Amino acid sequence: MAEWREVSFGDLGTIYDGPHATPVRRETGPYFLNISSLKDGRLDLAESDHVAEEDFDRWTRRVVPQGGDLLFSYETRLGDAALMPEGVRACLGRRMALMRPNREVVDPRFLLYCYLSPAFKRLIEQNTVHGATVNRIALSTMGAWSLQIPALPNQRAIAEVLGALDDKIASNTRLATTADALARALLALAEPNVSVSEIATQSRLTVNPEGMTALRVAHFSLPAFDVGTGPEIVDPKTIKSNKFMVSEPAVLVSKLNPRFPRVWNLPRLPDEPALASTEFVVLVPTACSTTVLWALTSQPRFGAALEGMVAGTSGSHQRVKPAEMLATLVPDPRRLEPSWLAQVDALGARSLAAQAENVTLAATRDTLLPQLMSGKLSMREAAEMAGL
């Protein structure tokens, strides 16, 4: 690391704190950036709230986020970060902070990858203040943290390699999202006229993972669904509760908090034994493909019907009874135009292919990130591994 030099984190830019309160949430207006908006190094504005235009000046009194600012959480979700995109009006949310990079010292995209690197995560762990309710970073001392960075040209080269992978992941994500939306739209106008139980059966086979002989299993959990990178591949002995065994193509529909729909299409099973959280209902189609069943059960009206079944309950753990889910009406795929169903299957295949490629791309990025950020890998070697 002869070309790398030691600096303090505060040498790379200026740190700004966000407000210590939450405004009234609005449906429209400037964005109010939440910690849930930070996802795998990117900012997901769909997860952000809005603030009233007349309140914007108040909530940006400390700082107005600008394109290229490093956004990060200093409480609870430590280690999450993203770059602020250009052309977006927003204010920081509670537990959010930003660093405005000094571009004469650090490239903004390199700064992001530096923050996401294992070395910086160790810095966060070493400096975490463990509280009774939440863990946090003390922003007042964060500027003194010591780290290594290369010269600006090397920073930009590293950011270019890692950024190319992330850009391809983002492109695939947009493709998959569009394909999924088109698949749902093809069936959106069909009239619900049969119960789910008439076109699918519920698989209830459970297994104790700790008693399995397999070295690795594919765990389809709610957190894995939310991350969106496929099942977690783990040692079954690390799973401490019974799970559903998924032994054939199926659709997983979450019975927990139906106001946040989670419907997982599994037309092909992974090489590892597949286990699903018991918060899912495992549906095996009997009258259509898994992709068509997924498109039917991921319709907004299906989710609204499930949400209506838990009306009147309270708390953050509302559940739909599997029997009620199976009794919910959906369009009968046996009466739909075969060409529509073929298009749904084709769109589903396109979406799943893009998602599968993203898993490979993310694995490549995660392999390159620590090696590039430690100076152990040359740019030529990294470009070859990335296929650039």
PADO-514820 format. One line per 4 residues: number of its first residue (from 1); their letters; for each residue x, y, z of C-alpha. Coordinates in nm, 2 decimals. Layout:
N
NUM) a) X,Y,Z ~ ...
This chain:
388
1) maew) 0.00,0.00,0.00 ~ 0.29,0.23,-0.08 ~ 0.06,0.47,-0.28 ~ -0.20,0.48,0.00
5) revs) -0.18,0.73,0.28 ~ -0.33,0.76,0.63 ~ -0.60,1.03,0.68 ~ -0.87,1.11,0.93
9) fgdl) -1.23,1.06,0.82 ~ -1.29,1.43,0.89 ~ -1.02,1.52,0.64 ~ -1.24,1.38,0.36
13) gtiy) -1.53,1.63,0.41 ~ -1.77,1.79,0.64 ~ -2.02,1.59,0.85 ~ -2.37,1.72,0.91
17) dgph) -2.63,1.59,1.15 ~ -2.99,1.55,1.06 ~ -3.29,1.66,1.27 ~ -3.37,1.48,1.60
21) atpv) -3.74,1.47,1.53 ~ -3.98,1.35,1.26 ~ -4.22,1.58,1.07 ~ -4.58,1.51,0.98
25) rret) -4.56,1.26,0.69 ~ -4.71,1.37,0.36 ~ -4.80,1.19,0.04 ~ -4.62,1.44,-0.18
29) gpyf) -4.35,1.71,-0.15 ~ -3.98,1.71,-0.09 ~ -3.84,1.37,0.03 ~ -3.77,1.31,0.40
33) lnis) -3.49,1.05,0.38 ~ -3.53,0.75,0.62 ~ -3.28,0.50,0.73 ~ -3.49,0.23,0.55
37) slkd) -3.41,0.41,0.23 ~ -3.05,0.29,0.25 ~ -3.03,-0.04,0.06 ~ -2.71,-0.22,-0.04
41) grld) -2.52,0.11,-0.11 ~ -2.81,0.28,-0.30 ~ -3.08,0.52,-0.20 ~ -3.43,0.38,-0.25
45) laes) -3.66,0.68,-0.26 ~ -3.97,0.46,-0.26 ~ -3.89,0.39,0.10 ~ -3.87,0.76,0.19
49) dhva) -4.15,0.98,0.33 ~ -4.24,1.33,0.22 ~ -4.25,1.66,0.40 ~ -4.48,1.96,0.33
53) eedf) -4.33,2.23,0.11 ~ -4.40,2.49,0.38 ~ -4.20,2.29,0.63 ~ -3.89,2.22,0.40
57) drwt) -3.69,2.52,0.52 ~ -3.73,2.41,0.89 ~ -3.61,2.06,0.82 ~ -3.31,2.17,0.61
61) rrvv) -3.19,2.44,0.86 ~ -2.87,2.24,0.93 ~ -2.81,2.12,0.57 ~ -2.97,2.07,0.24
65) pqgg) -2.85,1.73,0.09 ~ -2.68,1.77,-0.25 ~ -2.58,1.53,-0.52 ~ -2.27,1.34,-0.43
69) dllf) -2.32,1.37,-0.05 ~ -2.26,1.05,0.15 ~ -2.58,0.96,0.34 ~ -2.54,0.73,0.63
73) syet) -2.72,0.61,0.95 ~ -2.57,0.69,1.28 ~ -2.81,0.49,1.49 ~ -2.96,0.14,1.46
77) rlgd) -2.86,0.05,1.10 ~ -2.50,0.12,1.14 ~ -2.29,0.07,0.82 ~ -2.56,0.15,0.58
81) aalm) -2.48,0.43,0.33 ~ -2.57,0.57,-0.01 ~ -2.48,0.86,-0.23 ~ -2.74,1.14,-0.27
85) pegv) -2.85,1.15,-0.63 ~ -2.85,1.48,-0.83 ~ -3.17,1.68,-0.88 ~ -3.36,1.55,-0.58
89) racl) -3.50,1.79,-0.32 ~ -3.48,1.62,0.02 ~ -3.41,1.67,0.39 ~ -3.24,1.43,0.63
93) grrm) -3.46,1.21,0.84 ~ -3.41,1.12,1.20 ~ -3.09,0.91,1.27 ~ -2.95,1.02,0.94
97) almr) -2.64,1.22,0.87 ~ -2.43,1.31,0.57 ~ -2.07,1.39,0.47 ~ -2.02,1.65,0.21
101) pnre) -1.70,1.52,0.04 ~ -1.40,1.75,-0.03 ~ -1.36,1.66,-0.40 ~ -1.00,1.78,-0.40
105) vvdp) -0.93,1.49,-0.15 ~ -1.18,1.22,-0.22 ~ -1.40,1.10,-0.50 ~ -1.76,1.07,-0.38
109) rfll) -1.82,0.72,-0.52 ~ -1.49,0.60,-0.38 ~ -1.60,0.74,-0.05 ~ -1.91,0.54,-0.06
113) ycyl) -1.72,0.21,-0.13 ~ -1.47,0.30,0.14 ~ -1.77,0.34,0.39 ~ -1.91,0.00,0.28
117) spaf) -1.58,-0.18,0.30 ~ -1.50,-0.44,0.57 ~ -1.22,-0.22,0.70 ~ -1.46,0.07,0.76
121) krli) -1.72,-0.16,0.91 ~ -1.46,-0.27,1.16 ~ -1.40,0.10,1.25 ~ -1.77,0.14,1.30
125) eqnt) -1.78,-0.17,1.53 ~ -1.48,-0.04,1.73 ~ -1.64,0.30,1.78 ~ -2.01,0.19,1.84
129) vhga) -2.17,0.33,2.15 ~ -2.39,0.05,2.28 ~ -2.71,0.19,2.43 ~ -3.00,0.04,2.62
133) tvnr) -3.23,0.08,2.32 ~ -3.02,0.14,2.01 ~ -2.65,0.14,1.91 ~ -2.51,0.46,1.77
137) ials) -2.21,0.63,1.63 ~ -2.09,0.94,1.81 ~ -2.07,1.20,1.52 ~ -1.86,1.43,1.74
141) tmga) -1.57,1.18,1.74 ~ -1.62,1.02,1.40 ~ -1.40,1.28,1.22 ~ -1.10,1.15,1.41
145) wslq) -1.12,0.79,1.28 ~ -0.81,0.69,1.09 ~ -0.82,0.52,0.75 ~ -0.61,0.47,0.44
149) ipal) -0.69,0.61,0.10 ~ -0.50,0.62,-0.24 ~ -0.44,0.92,-0.46 ~ -0.74,1.06,-0.65
153) pnqr) -0.67,0.89,-0.98 ~ -0.66,0.55,-0.81 ~ -0.98,0.64,-0.62 ~ -1.16,0.71,-0.94
157) aiae) -1.03,0.39,-1.11 ~ -1.15,0.18,-0.81 ~ -1.49,0.35,-0.81 ~ -1.52,0.30,-1.19
161) vlga) -1.47,-0.08,-1.16 ~ -1.71,-0.12,-0.86 ~ -1.95,0.13,-1.00 ~ -1.98,-0.06,-1.33
165) lddk) -2.09,-0.37,-1.14 ~ -2.34,-0.16,-0.93 ~ -2.47,0.01,-1.24 ~ -2.54,-0.33,-1.41
169) iasn) -2.71,-0.44,-1.09 ~ -2.93,-0.13,-1.09 ~ -3.01,-0.18,-1.46 ~ -3.11,-0.54,-1.40
173) trla) -3.32,-0.44,-1.10 ~ -3.51,-0.19,-1.32 ~ -3.56,-0.46,-1.59 ~ -3.69,-0.71,-1.33
177) ttad) -3.92,-0.45,-1.18 ~ -4.06,-0.35,-1.52 ~ -4.11,-0.72,-1.62 ~ -4.29,-0.79,-1.29
181) alar) -4.52,-0.49,-1.33 ~ -4.61,-0.60,-1.69 ~ -4.68,-0.95,-1.58 ~ -4.92,-0.83,-1.31
185) alla) -5.08,-0.58,-1.55 ~ -5.16,-0.86,-1.80 ~ -5.39,-1.02,-1.54 ~ -5.51,-0.71,-1.36
189) laep) -5.84,-0.68,-1.54 ~ -5.94,-1.05,-1.50 ~ -6.23,-1.10,-1.27 ~ -6.16,-1.29,-0.94
193) nvsv) -6.39,-1.59,-0.95 ~ -6.22,-1.89,-0.78 ~ -6.06,-1.94,-0.44 ~ -5.68,-1.99,-0.42
197) seia) -5.75,-2.34,-0.29 ~ -5.90,-2.43,-0.63 ~ -5.58,-2.37,-0.82 ~ -5.31,-2.44,-0.56
201) tqsr) -5.25,-2.65,-0.25 ~ -5.07,-2.56,0.07 ~ -4.76,-2.74,0.16 ~ -4.72,-2.78,0.54
205) ltvn) -4.41,-3.01,0.56 ~ -4.19,-2.87,0.84 ~ -3.83,-2.96,0.93 ~ -3.59,-2.89,1.22
209) pegm) -3.29,-2.74,1.05 ~ -3.05,-2.83,1.33 ~ -3.12,-3.20,1.27 ~ -3.04,-3.19,0.89
213) talr) -2.73,-3.35,0.75 ~ -2.69,-3.09,0.47 ~ -2.39,-2.86,0.50 ~ -2.58,-2.56,0.35
217) vahf) -2.94,-2.48,0.29 ~ -3.12,-2.20,0.10 ~ -3.32,-2.01,0.36 ~ -3.61,-1.81,0.22
221) slpa) -3.67,-1.57,0.50 ~ -3.86,-1.24,0.53 ~ -3.53,-1.04,0.57 ~ -3.39,-1.21,0.26
225) fdvg) -3.70,-1.12,0.06 ~ -3.67,-0.76,0.17 ~ -3.30,-0.74,0.07 ~ -3.40,-0.88,-0.27
229) tgpe) -3.09,-1.09,-0.35 ~ -3.23,-1.44,-0.32 ~ -3.24,-1.68,-0.03 ~ -2.97,-1.68,0.24
233) ivdp) -2.73,-1.97,0.19 ~ -2.64,-2.08,0.54 ~ -2.54,-2.37,0.77 ~ -2.87,-2.52,0.88
237) ktik) -2.74,-2.55,1.24 ~ -2.75,-2.17,1.26 ~ -3.13,-2.17,1.21 ~ -3.29,-2.22,1.55
241) snkf) -3.66,-2.29,1.47 ~ -3.86,-2.52,1.25 ~ -3.91,-2.42,0.88 ~ -4.12,-2.53,0.59
245) mvse) -3.94,-2.77,0.36 ~ -3.99,-2.66,0.00 ~ -3.95,-2.97,-0.22 ~ -4.12,-2.86,-0.54
249) pavl) -4.18,-2.53,-0.73 ~ -4.40,-2.30,-0.53 ~ -4.51,-1.95,-0.45 ~ -4.44,-1.81,-0.10
253) vskl) -4.70,-1.56,0.03 ~ -4.63,-1.39,0.36 ~ -4.91,-1.40,0.61 ~ -4.73,-1.14,0.83
257) nprf) -4.83,-0.77,0.80 ~ -5.01,-0.80,0.46 ~ -5.00,-0.42,0.42 ~ -4.64,-0.49,0.31
261) prvw) -4.69,-0.76,0.04 ~ -4.43,-1.02,0.01 ~ -4.49,-1.28,-0.26 ~ -4.19,-1.50,-0.38
265) nlpr) -4.19,-1.69,-0.70 ~ -3.99,-2.01,-0.70 ~ -4.03,-2.18,-1.04 ~ -3.69,-2.36,-0.99
269) lpde) -3.54,-2.47,-0.66 ~ -3.18,-2.40,-0.57 ~ -2.92,-2.67,-0.55 ~ -2.93,-2.66,-0.17
273) pala) -3.23,-2.79,0.03 ~ -3.49,-2.51,0.03 ~ -3.64,-2.40,0.36 ~ -3.90,-2.12,0.40
277) stef) -3.99,-1.92,0.70 ~ -4.31,-2.03,0.87 ~ -4.43,-1.67,0.82 ~ -4.49,-1.77,0.46
281) vvlv) -4.77,-1.98,0.32 ~ -4.62,-2.23,0.07 ~ -4.85,-2.26,-0.23 ~ -4.80,-2.53,-0.49
285) ptac) -4.99,-2.45,-0.81 ~ -5.22,-2.72,-0.95 ~ -5.38,-2.54,-1.24 ~ -5.11,-2.30,-1.37
289) sttv) -4.74,-2.22,-1.35 ~ -4.58,-2.07,-1.04 ~ -4.52,-1.75,-1.23 ~ -4.89,-1.72,-1.31
293) lwal) -4.98,-1.80,-0.95 ~ -4.73,-1.54,-0.84 ~ -4.89,-1.28,-1.07 ~ -5.24,-1.36,-0.94
297) tsqp) -5.14,-1.34,-0.57 ~ -4.92,-1.03,-0.60 ~ -5.21,-0.82,-0.74 ~ -5.28,-0.51,-0.53
301) rfga) -5.65,-0.63,-0.49 ~ -5.53,-0.96,-0.35 ~ -5.31,-0.78,-0.10 ~ -5.59,-0.55,-0.01
305) aleg) -5.82,-0.85,0.05 ~ -5.56,-1.00,0.29 ~ -5.51,-0.67,0.46 ~ -5.89,-0.65,0.52
309) mvag) -5.87,-0.98,0.71 ~ -5.66,-0.84,0.98 ~ -5.86,-0.51,1.02 ~ -5.93,-0.43,1.38
313) tsgs) -5.61,-0.59,1.51 ~ -5.32,-0.38,1.64 ~ -4.95,-0.40,1.66 ~ -4.67,-0.46,1.41
317) hqrv) -4.73,-0.84,1.39 ~ -5.07,-0.87,1.21 ~ -5.12,-1.21,1.05 ~ -5.36,-1.36,0.80
321) kpae) -5.48,-1.71,0.87 ~ -5.37,-1.96,0.60 ~ -5.73,-2.09,0.56 ~ -5.85,-1.73,0.49
325) mlat) -5.57,-1.68,0.24 ~ -5.67,-2.00,0.06 ~ -6.03,-1.89,0.05 ~ -5.95,-1.55,-0.11
329) lvpd) -6.07,-1.51,-0.47 ~ -5.84,-1.48,-0.77 ~ -5.90,-1.50,-1.15 ~ -5.92,-1.86,-1.27
333) prrl) -5.62,-1.92,-1.49 ~ -5.79,-2.21,-1.67 ~ -6.03,-1.95,-1.82 ~ -5.77,-1.69,-1.92
337) epsw) -5.63,-1.65,-2.27 ~ -5.34,-1.89,-2.32 ~ -5.13,-1.62,-2.50 ~ -5.17,-1.40,-2.19
341) laqv) -5.04,-1.67,-1.96 ~ -4.75,-1.74,-2.20 ~ -4.65,-1.37,-2.19 ~ -4.67,-1.37,-1.81
345) dalg) -4.44,-1.68,-1.80 ~ -4.20,-1.51,-2.05 ~ -4.19,-1.19,-1.84 ~ -4.14,-1.39,-1.52
349) arsl) -3.84,-1.57,-1.68 ~ -3.69,-1.24,-1.79 ~ -3.72,-1.10,-1.44 ~ -3.58,-1.41,-1.27
353) aaqa) -3.28,-1.42,-1.51 ~ -3.20,-1.05,-1.43 ~ -3.23,-1.13,-1.05 ~ -3.00,-1.43,-1.09
357) envt) -2.74,-1.23,-1.27 ~ -2.75,-0.97,-1.00 ~ -2.66,-1.24,-0.74 ~ -2.35,-1.32,-0.94
361) laat) -2.27,-0.95,-1.00 ~ -2.31,-0.87,-0.63 ~ -2.09,-1.17,-0.53 ~ -1.82,-1.04,-0.77
365) rdtl) -1.85,-0.69,-0.63 ~ -1.83,-0.81,-0.27 ~ -1.52,-1.01,-0.35 ~ -1.35,-0.72,-0.52
369) lpql) -1.45,-0.45,-0.26 ~ -1.22,-0.55,0.03 ~ -0.93,-0.64,-0.20 ~ -0.95,-0.31,-0.39
373) msgk) -1.01,-0.10,-0.07 ~ -0.70,-0.26,0.09 ~ -0.47,-0.22,-0.21 ~ -0.42,-0.59,-0.24
377) lsmr) -0.56,-0.62,-0.59 ~ -0.44,-0.44,-0.90 ~ -0.68,-0.25,-1.12 ~ -0.60,-0.48,-1.42
381) eaae) -0.68,-0.79,-1.21 ~ -1.00,-0.63,-1.08 ~ -1.11,-0.53,-1.43 ~ -1.06,-0.89,-1.55
385) magl) -1.25,-1.04,-1.26 ~ -1.54,-0.79,-1.33 ~ -1.54,-0.87,-1.70 ~ -1.46,-0.51,-1.80
